[in-house]
Amino acid sequence: MATSGTYVTEVPLKGTAEKHYKKWRSENHAIPEAIGHHIQNVTVHEGEWDSHGGIKTWNFTCEDLMEQYKVYDVIFEFIPKLEDGCVCKITMIWEKRNDEFPEPSNYMKLVKSMVADMDDHVLKA
């Protein structure tokens, strides 16, 4: 049986939880414009842009995740702070196809960097 696990981390952000949620939930077609150095393209594979359960294909520069991982889910929670800004809680659930592949710690670093870089775009909007 291949290894599986869950990573959880938090990223402090200056933008509001509402603006970040909206950007990642229903405006993700514009993400390549905001953080094109991470994400080159986002397309709808099944469903609609902002429908629950819609499947999107994200093109970014790295190895093919689905060749290495049987399960790779990333969950973003934008939690308002009492004062300005919010915290993005990132939960990454993964299962390797076999034990020859590495754990996805580098992918978690990439996701954290994407969220932090998106903050600059949210603040400008």
Disulfide bonds with the S-S distance in Angstrom:
none
